[in-house]
């Protein structure tokens, strides 16, 4: 399988950790999605369109994403505090 392109929502970037080990862990996970687009999260949710999305908790962050297999892309839609 070829690597997928990973796209991150601009608003998700605004809420991502700005520096430190937490940011490094989040970036490492997001980069890994290119090679493993079928990654399952710690749990799933339905987005506002009804699509099932994966949510992976990395440290104190919850990263919401879904794989668009038809386009060979992974979309990261949210990066939020896992406490909320």
N, C-alpha and C positions, 0 to 999 in steps of 0.2 A: 504494500500500500504506500502510495506517495504521501508526503507530508501535506497536511491541510494548512490553509492560510488561517490565521487567527485574527479576528477583528474585535476591538474593545470599544464599547460605547463611551463617548466622550464624558458623559456624566459619571460613568463608573470610574474613570480615571481621576475625576475630581475628589472622589471619596476614598481612593486607595491610599495606603500609607505612603508618606512622602520620602521616608528614608529608613535606614536601619535593617535589622535582621527580618523584621516583619515584611517589609517591602521586598526584600530579596526572596523570601519564601513565596510570596504571592506571584512575583514575576517568574520564578522558576516553575511554579505550577502552571501558569498561563502558557509559558513556552512549551511545556510538556504536552499540552493539548494538540499541538501541531502534529506530533508523532503518534499520539494515542487519543484520537478524537472520540473513541467509544468509551472514554473514562466515565465511570459512574460517580455520582456525588455521594455525599453522606445521606442525602434525602432528596426527594423531588418535590416540585411545586408546579402549579399551572400558572403560566403568565397571563397577561390581560387578553391574549388572543385564544386562550385555551390550550396552548402548546405545553407539553410536559417539558420542563427544564430541570437540569441537574443543579444542585447546590452543594458545593464542597467547602467545608470549613478548614481554613488554614490559619492556625494560631487564633487570633481574635477577629479574623475576617471571614465573611461568607461570600463566596464567589458563585454567581449564577451564570450558567452557560448552557448552550445547546449546540449540537452538531447539525449542520446543514449538509447532509451527505451528497445531495444532488449537485451542490456547488463546491464540494470539498473544502468547506469552511467551518470554523467553530466561531460562534458569536458569544462574547462575554458581555452580558447585559447589565450586571450589577456587581459592585464590590462594596459591601456594607459591613458594619460592625456585627459580629456574630451575636452580640448581646441583645440586638433588637429583634 
